[in-house]
Amino acid sequence: MLLFHWLNSPEQCNKYLAMSNLQIGLAVVGGLVLAGVVAHGAWSSRRSAPRQAAPEEPRNLPPHEGIEPGLDEAAFDVAHFPVPVAEKRLVLDALIDVIAPITLDTAVYGEAALAAMPPTRRAGSKPFSIEGWNEEGNGWETPAVGQRYGAFQAGVQLANRTGALNEIEYSEFVMKAQAFADAVGGTPEFPEMLDEVARARELDQFASAHDAQLDFFVRARQAAWSPGYVQQNAAQLGFVAGAMPGRMVLPASVPGLPPVLSLNFDTQAALAEDPAQSAIREITLGLDVPQVDRSERAYDRMREAAQALARAMDGVVTDSNGLPLIGETMDVFALELEGMYNTLDERELSAGSALARRLFS
């Protein structure tokens, strides 16, 4: 009864209603705030989550569908530039090898030559080779079963990316070549060690001064990328999976030659149990200049690929220090590379040639 009369008191009723309205208003405001917090958290989580690859759909599209508008499609179309020709050169070449002739009293069959080969084909860190003069084919070749050889030659590379041939490596070369010669009944003739070591140092100095390996970095502006997202966008530019997780390559025009470009991202992200949740914030485009034929236009394609990926994935192209690469800077790189290509051509070590691939390895 007391409650009844209290509620029916005008003053008390108005006070109760006012409190109820206030409570309802506070509850509504609190709900809106909570909803806003939840929505903001979901938005932030979605914004920071790695971007995912779009679902694959059955398509029957032209070869260049998917390349970013404005990108020079000719950069990725081998029909628009000369295709390099695979070389058929000797394994050994006096330009980059020490060569020791091995004379024979009688011809030797390939089976005997193969049995006499050393177990390892290196002298220190330098490749070691044996070639035989095929009497029927009238040319030098790696010994093969069923072939007859009238002479041999042993060789060791003067330099590679580990440095110049040194006296210890030369001595190992001599021992291996002598052992082979003894096994096949031959007599080797070795060049003077000091002369060859000096030649190796000169070649190594030249190679070191003209060994260009360029990297462009594409860094995410905001949201990170999942491995699948990176792979999907790179595949649209012609990149295919490489031999290692986190690596893709742009194949050369001629099968079997080194790739034109490489694309690398975090290996751990690629190997994660749930790659879709792996966050990648940087990818690297690489060009090994001496390994790729000049006619592939590798630098132009690297530049265009980096810009296309940056546009497609909301990224920015930078150098190794994280500084954005502008067009003028890239133009300077292009001019420097042209000079390097010309110098390699003059030295008969053209980029992408068999000799250049051996020397810069």
C-alpha positions as CSV (number, residue, x, y, z in Angstrom):
1,M,0.0,0.0,0.0
2,L,2.8,2.4,0.9
3,L,4.4,1.7,-2.4
4,F,1.1,2.3,-4.2
5,H,0.6,5.7,-2.6
6,W,4.2,6.6,-3.2
7,L,3.9,5.9,-6.9
8,N,0.7,7.8,-7.1
9,S,2.2,10.9,-5.5
10,P,2.7,13.4,-8.4
11,E,6.0,14.6,-7.2
12,Q,7.4,11.1,-6.6
13,C,6.0,9.8,-9.9
14,N,7.6,12.6,-11.8
15,K,10.9,11.9,-10.0
16,Y,10.7,8.2,-10.8
17,L,9.9,8.8,-14.4
18,A,12.8,11.2,-14.7
19,M,15.2,8.7,-13.1
20,S,13.9,6.0,-15.4
21,N,14.4,8.2,-18.5
22,L,17.9,9.0,-17.3
23,Q,18.7,5.3,-16.8
24,I,17.3,4.4,-20.2
25,G,19.3,7.2,-21.8
26,L,22.5,6.2,-20.1
27,A,21.8,2.6,-21.1
28,V,21.3,3.6,-24.7
29,V,24.4,5.8,-24.7
30,G,26.4,3.0,-23.1
31,G,25.2,0.5,-25.7
32,L,26.1,2.9,-28.5
33,V,29.5,3.4,-27.0
34,L,30.0,-0.3,-26.6
35,A,28.9,-1.0,-30.1
36,G,31.2,1.7,-31.3
37,V,34.1,0.2,-29.4
38,V,33.3,-3.3,-30.8
39,A,32.9,-1.9,-34.4
40,H,36.2,0.1,-34.1
41,G,38.0,-3.0,-32.8
42,A,36.6,-5.1,-35.7
43,W,37.5,-2.4,-38.2
44,S,41.0,-2.0,-36.7
45,S,41.4,-5.8,-36.7
46,R,40.3,-6.1,-40.3
47,R,42.4,-3.1,-41.3
48,S,45.5,-4.6,-39.7
49,A,44.9,-8.2,-40.9
50,P,47.0,-9.3,-43.8
51,R,45.3,-8.8,-47.2
52,Q,44.1,-12.1,-48.7
53,A,44.2,-13.4,-52.2
54,A,40.9,-13.1,-54.1
55,P,39.1,-16.4,-54.8
56,E,40.2,-18.0,-58.0
57,E,37.5,-18.1,-60.7
58,P,37.5,-20.1,-64.0
59,R,38.8,-17.7,-66.6
60,N,39.5,-17.7,-70.3
61,L,41.4,-14.5,-70.7
62,P,44.1,-13.0,-72.8
63,P,47.7,-13.6,-71.7
64,H,48.1,-10.1,-70.2
65,E,44.8,-9.8,-68.3
66,G,45.5,-8.7,-64.8
67,I,48.5,-6.4,-65.5
68,E,48.0,-3.0,-63.9
69,P,46.6,-0.3,-66.2
70,G,49.3,1.9,-67.5
71,L,52.0,-0.8,-67.2
72,D,53.9,-1.4,-70.4
73,E,52.7,-4.9,-71.2
74,A,55.5,-5.3,-73.7
75,A,57.9,-5.6,-70.8
76,F,56.4,-9.0,-70.0
77,D,55.8,-10.2,-73.5
78,V,58.8,-11.9,-75.2
79,A,57.3,-11.2,-78.6
80,H,58.2,-7.6,-78.2
81,F,62.0,-8.0,-77.8
82,P,64.7,-10.2,-79.1
83,V,64.9,-13.7,-77.6
84,P,68.5,-14.6,-76.4
85,V,70.0,-17.6,-78.0
86,A,71.3,-20.4,-75.8
87,E,75.1,-20.7,-76.4
88,K,76.9,-23.8,-77.2
89,R,80.3,-23.0,-75.9
90,L,83.1,-25.1,-74.5
91,V,83.1,-25.7,-70.8
92,L,86.7,-24.5,-70.7
93,D,87.8,-21.1,-72.2
94,A,91.2,-19.5,-71.9
95,L,89.5,-16.2,-71.1
96,I,88.5,-17.4,-67.6
97,D,90.2,-20.7,-67.1
98,V,93.7,-22.2,-66.5
99,I,94.0,-24.9,-69.2
100,A,96.5,-27.8,-69.0
101,P,96.8,-29.9,-72.2
102,I,97.1,-33.7,-71.7
103,T,98.7,-35.6,-74.6
104,L,98.1,-39.3,-75.1
105,D,100.2,-42.1,-76.6
106,T,97.0,-43.9,-77.6
107,A,93.3,-43.0,-77.8
108,V,91.2,-43.5,-74.7
109,Y,87.6,-44.5,-74.5
110,G,85.1,-42.5,-72.5
111,E,84.5,-45.3,-70.0
112,A,88.2,-45.2,-69.0
113,A,88.2,-41.4,-68.8
114,L,85.1,-41.3,-66.6
115,A,86.6,-43.9,-64.2
116,A,89.7,-41.7,-63.8
117,M,87.8,-38.5,-63.0
118,P,88.4,-37.1,-59.5
119,P,85.5,-37.6,-57.0
120,T,85.0,-33.8,-56.7
121,R,85.0,-31.4,-59.5
122,R,86.4,-28.5,-57.6
123,A,89.9,-27.2,-56.6
124,G,89.2,-25.3,-53.5
125,S,86.2,-23.0,-54.3
126,K,86.9,-23.1,-58.1
127,P,85.3,-25.4,-60.6
128,F,87.6,-28.1,-62.1
129,S,86.9,-29.7,-65.5
130,I,88.2,-32.3,-67.8
131,E,87.4,-32.3,-71.6
132,G,88.3,-34.8,-74.2
133,W,89.0,-34.3,-78.0
134,N,86.4,-36.5,-79.7
135,E,88.1,-38.0,-82.7
136,E,84.9,-38.8,-84.5
137,G,83.1,-35.5,-83.7
138,N,86.3,-33.5,-84.1
139,G,85.7,-31.3,-81.1
140,W,86.2,-30.9,-77.3
141,E,83.5,-32.2,-75.0
142,T,82.9,-33.7,-71.6
143,P,83.9,-37.4,-71.7
144,A,81.0,-39.7,-72.5
145,V,80.5,-43.4,-72.7
146,G,81.1,-45.0,-76.1
147,Q,83.3,-42.1,-77.4
148,R,86.9,-42.2,-78.3
149,Y,89.3,-39.4,-77.3
150,G,92.7,-38.6,-78.8
151,A,93.6,-35.9,-76.2
152,F,92.4,-34.3,-73.0
153,Q,92.6,-31.0,-71.3
154,A,92.2,-30.1,-67.6
155,G,91.0,-26.7,-66.5
156,V,90.3,-24.7,-63.4
157,Q,88.4,-21.4,-63.3
158,L,90.5,-18.3,-62.6
159,A,87.9,-16.5,-60.5
160,N,84.3,-16.5,-59.3
161,R,82.3,-14.7,-56.6
162,T,84.4,-16.3,-53.9
163,G,87.5,-14.5,-55.2
164,A,90.6,-15.2,-57.4
165,L,92.3,-18.5,-57.8
166,N,95.1,-18.7,-55.2
167,E,98.3,-20.8,-55.0
168,I,96.8,-23.5,-52.8
169,E,93.9,-23.9,-55.2
170,Y,96.3,-24.0,-58.2
171,S,98.3,-26.7,-56.4
172,E,95.1,-28.8,-55.9
173,F,94.3,-28.4,-59.5
174,V,97.7,-29.7,-60.5
175,M,97.4,-32.7,-58.3
176,K,94.0,-33.6,-59.6
177,A,95.0,-33.1,-63.2
178,Q,98.2,-35.2,-62.8
179,A,96.2,-38.0,-61.2
180,F,93.8,-38.1,-64.1
181,A,96.6,-38.0,-66.6
182,D,98.4,-40.9,-64.9
183,A,95.2,-42.9,-64.9
184,V,94.7,-42.5,-68.7
185,G,98.3,-42.7,-69.7
186,G,98.7,-39.1,-70.6
187,T,101.3,-36.3,-70.0
188,P,100.0,-32.9,-68.8
189,E,101.6,-29.6,-69.4
190,F,100.9,-27.0,-66.8
191,P,101.2,-23.2,-67.2
192,E,103.4,-21.2,-64.8
193,M,101.6,-20.9,-61.5
194,L,102.6,-17.3,-60.7
195,D,101.5,-16.1,-64.1
196,E,98.1,-17.8,-63.8
197,V,97.5,-16.5,-60.2
198,A,98.3,-13.0,-61.4
199,R,95.9,-13.4,-64.2
200,A,93.3,-14.6,-61.8
201,R,93.7,-11.5,-59.6
202,E,93.3,-9.2,-62.6
203,L,90.2,-11.0,-63.7
204,D,88.8,-10.9,-60.2
205,Q,89.3,-7.2,-59.9
206,F,87.5,-6.6,-63.2
207,A,84.6,-8.9,-62.1
208,S,84.3,-7.2,-58.7
209,A,84.0,-3.8,-60.3
210,H,81.3,-5.0,-62.8
211,D,79.2,-7.3,-60.6
212,A,75.9,-5.6,-60.3
213,Q,73.1,-7.2,-58.2
214,L,70.2,-4.8,-57.8
215,D,67.3,-5.0,-55.3
216,F,64.1,-3.0,-55.2
217,F,61.9,-3.2,-52.2
218,V,58.1,-2.9,-52.2
219,R,56.8,-2.0,-48.7
220,A,53.2,-2.0,-47.5
221,R,51.8,1.5,-46.7
222,Q,49.1,0.3,-44.3
223,A,47.7,-3.3,-44.2
224,A,50.2,-6.1,-44.5
225,W,49.9,-8.9,-47.1
226,S,49.4,-12.6,-46.8
227,P,51.7,-14.9,-48.8
228,G,48.8,-15.8,-51.1
229,Y,48.0,-12.2,-51.8
230,V,51.6,-11.5,-52.8
231,Q,51.8,-14.7,-54.9
232,Q,48.5,-13.9,-56.7
233,N,49.6,-10.3,-57.6
234,A,53.0,-11.5,-58.7
235,A,51.6,-14.3,-60.8
236,Q,49.6,-11.7,-62.8
237,L,53.0,-10.3,-63.9
238,G,54.4,-13.7,-65.0
239,F,56.2,-14.7,-61.8
240,V,56.1,-18.4,-60.9
241,A,57.0,-20.3,-57.8
242,G,60.7,-20.7,-57.1
243,A,62.6,-23.6,-55.6
244,M,62.5,-22.2,-52.1
245,P,59.5,-21.1,-50.0
246,G,59.0,-17.4,-50.1
247,R,60.7,-17.1,-53.6
248,M,59.2,-16.5,-57.0
249,V,61.0,-16.0,-60.3
250,L,60.3,-14.4,-63.7
251,P,61.5,-17.1,-66.1
252,A,63.9,-16.3,-68.9
253,S,62.8,-16.5,-72.6
254,V,65.0,-19.5,-73.1
255,P,64.3,-22.5,-70.9
256,G,67.2,-23.5,-68.7
257,L,68.7,-20.1,-68.4
258,P,68.7,-18.2,-65.1
259,P,65.5,-16.3,-64.3
260,V,65.2,-12.7,-65.4
261,L,64.1,-11.5,-61.9
262,S,63.5,-12.9,-58.5
263,L,60.8,-12.0,-55.9
264,N,61.5,-12.8,-52.3
265,F,59.5,-12.5,-49.1
266,D,59.7,-13.9,-45.5
267,T,60.4,-17.6,-45.7
268,Q,58.9,-18.1,-42.2
269,A,55.6,-16.6,-43.4
270,A,55.5,-18.9,-46.4
271,L,56.2,-22.0,-44.1
272,A,53.6,-21.0,-41.4
273,E,51.0,-23.5,-40.4
274,D,48.3,-20.9,-41.4
275,P,50.0,-18.8,-44.1
276,A,46.8,-16.7,-44.5
277,Q,47.5,-15.2,-41.1
278,S,51.1,-14.4,-41.8
279,A,51.8,-10.7,-42.2
280,I,54.2,-9.6,-44.9
281,R,55.1,-6.0,-45.0
282,E,58.0,-6.1,-47.5
283,I,58.9,-8.0,-50.7
284,T,62.2,-7.8,-52.6
285,L,62.6,-7.7,-56.4
286,G,66.2,-8.8,-57.4
287,L,68.2,-8.6,-60.6
288,D,71.5,-10.4,-61.0
289,V,72.7,-8.3,-63.9
290,P,75.6,-10.5,-65.3
291,Q,73.5,-13.6,-65.2
292,V,70.7,-12.2,-67.5
293,D,71.0,-11.6,-71.3
294,R,70.8,-7.9,-72.2
295,S,68.0,-8.5,-74.7
296,E,65.7,-9.5,-71.8
297,R,65.4,-5.9,-70.8
298,A,65.6,-7.1,-67.2
299,Y,66.0,-3.7,-65.5
300,D,63.1,-2.1,-67.3
301,R,60.9,-5.1,-66.4
302,M,62.1,-5.0,-62.8
303,R,61.2,-1.3,-62.5
304,E,57.8,-1.8,-64.1
305,A,57.0,-4.9,-62.0
306,A,57.9,-3.0,-58.8
307,Q,55.7,-0.1,-59.7
308,A,52.8,-2.4,-60.8
309,L,53.0,-4.4,-57.5
310,A,53.1,-1.2,-55.5
311,R,50.0,0.1,-57.2
312,A,48.1,-3.2,-56.9
313,M,49.0,-3.8,-53.2
314,D,49.0,-0.3,-51.9
315,G,52.8,-0.2,-51.4
316,V,55.7,2.0,-52.1
317,V,58.9,1.2,-54.0
318,T,62.0,1.9,-51.9
319,D,65.7,1.3,-51.6
320,S,67.3,-0.9,-48.9
321,N,67.2,2.0,-46.5
322,G,63.5,2.5,-46.9
323,L,63.8,5.7,-48.9
324,P,61.3,5.9,-51.8
325,L,62.8,5.4,-55.3
326,I,61.7,8.2,-57.6
327,G,61.8,8.1,-61.4
328,E,64.9,10.2,-61.7
329,T,66.9,7.9,-59.5
330,M,65.8,4.9,-61.4
331,D,66.8,6.6,-64.7
332,V,70.3,7.1,-63.2
333,F,70.5,3.4,-62.5
334,A,69.5,2.6,-66.1
335,L,72.3,4.7,-67.5
336,E,74.9,3.1,-65.2
337,L,73.7,-0.3,-66.3
338,E,74.0,0.5,-70.0
339,G,77.6,1.5,-69.4
340,M,78.2,-1.8,-67.5
341,Y,76.6,-3.8,-70.3
342,N,78.9,-2.2,-72.9
343,T,82.0,-2.9,-70.8
344,L,81.1,-6.5,-70.4
345,D,80.5,-6.8,-74.2
346,E,83.9,-5.3,-74.9
347,R,85.6,-7.8,-72.6
348,E,83.7,-10.7,-74.3
349,L,81.9,-11.4,-71.1
350,S,78.5,-10.2,-72.2
351,A,75.7,-10.4,-69.5
352,G,73.9,-13.7,-69.7
353,S,76.6,-15.4,-71.8
354,A,78.0,-18.8,-70.7
355,L,81.3,-17.2,-69.6
356,A,79.6,-14.4,-67.6
357,R,77.3,-16.9,-65.9
358,R,80.3,-18.9,-64.8
359,L,82.5,-15.9,-63.8
360,F,79.7,-14.2,-61.8
361,S,78.6,-17.3,-59.8
